[in-house]
Amino acid sequence: MNNYKEAVACLLSGKTDCCFDFFKEHADYLELAYCYLLQEKIHDAKTFFEKVDNPRGLWGKRLSKLFLDEYDEAPTYFEIRNFFEIDLNMFIDLGLYEYANSMLKNIDLFYSVNGESYKLVARVLLNNGYYEPAKIYIEKSKSKFYNDPELHYIDMQFYEKTGDYDSALKAVENCLSVIPTYYPAKQSRERLLKLKKV
């Protein structure tokens, strides 16, 4: 391994054996912490997250403590907005379901800090093919923030992926009733109308 970009690609694919030494040699503590986390060595991960003085490092430290049942402080709104969705997706993608389940088990904690947390979960689950659980989080989010156009767009994606084009069209209309100029919804509406005609 000769460069950082290749090492990160290995890390994100879960192949920590091909990047661990590179990160250790270059004192890339954040990446090293994630290597340990993906190897399910949570105590070691926490130790290295604590050496990283930036929002991503603080998020990793708090997440590690959550996984160790040592949770003592809530993440910030910023941390959840920027890192929750990425990490949940990575854990599901790499088959680290214990981590993903721990995050979902504590979703109300995340929601208490960031009201978009249910929506973030819905998007990750939907994009990973967990349609029915995604719908549960879509509905939870709609019960709290109905006037979120992005949420209605995610709802439209759910219906489209499950083949219910009439409901997808209704969801996209709901989205456009909140923000008539929401460009992805406008495009999707046209596409759905064409599908209905076929």
C-alpha positions in Angstrom: 0.0 0.0 0.0 1.6 3.2 -1.2 -0.9 5.9 -1.0 -3.6 7.2 1.2 -6.4 7.0 -1.3 -5.9 3.3 -1.9 -5.7 2.7 1.8 -9.0 4.5 2.4 -10.6 2.4 -0.4 -9.5 -0.7 1.4 -10.9 0.5 4.6 -14.3 1.4 3.2 -14.5 -2.1 1.6 -13.8 -3.6 5.0 -10.4 -5.0 4.0 -8.5 -3.7 7.0 -5.6 -6.1 6.6 -4.5 -4.2 3.5 -4.5 -0.7 5.0 -3.9 -1.1 8.7 -0.1 -0.9 8.5 -0.3 2.1 6.2 -2.4 4.0 8.7 -0.3 3.0 11.6 2.9 4.0 9.8 1.5 7.4 8.9 -0.2 8.0 12.3 -3.6 8.4 10.7 -5.4 7.8 14.0 -8.9 8.3 12.7 -8.5 5.8 10.0 -6.7 3.4 12.4 -9.6 3.8 14.8 -12.1 2.8 12.1 -9.8 -0.2 11.2 -10.1 -1.4 14.8 -13.8 -0.7 14.8 -14.3 -2.8 11.7 -12.2 -5.6 13.2 -14.7 -5.4 16.2 -11.9 -4.3 18.6 -14.0 -1.6 20.1 -11.8 -0.7 23.0 -8.8 -0.2 20.7 -11.0 1.9 18.4 -12.1 4.1 21.2 -8.5 4.7 22.3 -7.5 5.9 18.8 -10.7 8.0 18.4 -9.7 9.8 21.6 -6.5 10.9 19.9 -8.4 12.6 17.1 -9.3 16.2 17.9 -12.0 16.9 15.4 -15.8 16.3 15.1 -15.3 12.9 13.3 -13.0 11.7 16.1 -15.5 12.9 18.8 -18.3 11.1 16.9 -16.2 7.9 16.8 -15.5 8.1 20.5 -19.1 8.5 21.3 -20.1 5.7 19.0 -17.5 3.4 20.4 -18.8 4.1 23.9 -22.4 3.4 22.7 -21.3 0.0 21.4 -19.5 -0.7 24.7 -22.5 0.3 26.8 -20.4 3.1 28.3 -22.5 5.9 26.8 -22.2 9.1 28.8 -22.7 12.0 26.4 -24.9 12.7 23.5 -23.5 13.4 20.0 -24.0 16.8 18.6 -26.5 17.8 16.0 -23.6 18.3 13.6 -22.1 14.9 14.3 -25.4 13.1 13.7 -26.1 15.1 10.5 -22.7 14.4 9.0 -21.7 11.0 10.2 -24.7 8.9 11.4 -26.0 8.0 8.0 -22.5 7.2 6.6 -21.6 4.9 9.4 -24.9 3.2 9.6 -24.7 2.5 5.9 -21.1 1.2 6.2 -22.0 -1.2 9.0 -25.0 -2.6 7.1 -22.9 -2.8 3.9 -20.1 -4.7 5.6 -22.4 -7.0 7.5 -21.7 -5.5 11.0 -25.3 -5.8 12.0 -24.5 -5.7 15.7 -23.3 -2.1 15.3 -26.2 -1.2 13.1 -28.7 -2.7 15.5 -27.1 -0.8 18.4 -27.5 2.5 16.5 -31.2 1.6 15.7 -31.8 0.5 19.3 -30.7 4.0 20.4 -32.4 5.9 17.7 -34.6 7.9 20.1 -31.4 9.2 21.7 -30.1 10.4 18.4 -33.6 11.8 17.6 -33.6 13.8 20.8 -30.6 15.8 19.5 -31.3 15.8 15.7 -35.0 15.5 14.6 -33.9 14.2 11.2 -32.5 11.0 12.7 -35.6 8.9 11.7 -35.3 10.2 8.1 -31.6 9.3 8.0 -32.4 5.8 9.1 -35.2 5.5 6.6 -32.9 6.5 3.7 -30.2 4.0 4.7 -32.6 1.2 5.1 -34.3 2.0 1.8 -31.0 2.2 -0.1 -30.0 -1.2 1.3 -33.2 -2.9 0.3 -34.9 -3.1 3.7 -38.1 -1.6 2.4 -40.6 -2.4 5.2 -38.4 -1.3 8.1 -37.6 1.8 6.0 -41.3 2.6 5.8 -41.7 2.4 9.6 -39.0 5.1 9.9 -40.5 7.2 7.1 -43.9 7.2 9.0 -42.2 8.0 12.3 -40.5 10.9 10.7 -43.7 12.1 9.0 -45.4 12.1 12.3 -42.8 14.6 13.6 -41.8 16.7 10.5 -44.5 16.3 7.9 -43.5 19.4 6.0 -40.0 18.1 5.1 -39.9 17.8 1.3 -36.9 15.4 1.3 -38.9 13.1 3.5 -41.8 12.9 1.0 -39.2 12.3 -1.7 -37.9 9.3 0.3 -41.5 8.2 0.7 -41.9 8.4 -3.1 -38.7 6.3 -3.6 -40.2 3.7 -1.2 -43.4 3.4 -3.2 -41.5 3.4 -6.5 -39.1 0.6 -5.4 -42.1 -1.5 -4.2 -44.0 -0.9 -7.5 -46.8 1.2 -6.1 -46.7 4.0 -8.7 -50.0 5.6 -7.7 -48.7 6.1 -4.1 -45.3 7.2 -5.4 -47.0 9.9 -7.5 -49.1 11.0 -4.4 -45.9 11.2 -2.3 -44.1 13.3 -4.9 -47.2 15.6 -5.1 -47.0 16.0 -1.3 -43.3 16.9 -1.7 -44.1 19.5 -4.3 -46.9 20.9 -2.2 -44.3 21.8 0.4 -41.7 23.2 -2.1 -43.0 23.5 -5.6 -39.5 24.0 -7.0 -37.9 20.9 -5.5 -36.0 19.8 -8.6 -35.6 16.0 -7.9 -39.4 15.8 -7.2 -40.3 17.7 -10.4 -38.2 15.3 -12.4 -39.6 12.2 -10.6 -43.1 13.5 -11.2 -42.6 13.6 -14.9 -41.1 10.1 -14.9 -43.9 8.7 -12.8 -46.5 10.2 -15.0 -44.9 8.6 -18.0 -44.8 5.2 -16.2 -48.5 5.5 -15.5 -49.3 6.0 -19.2 -47.4 2.9 -20.2 
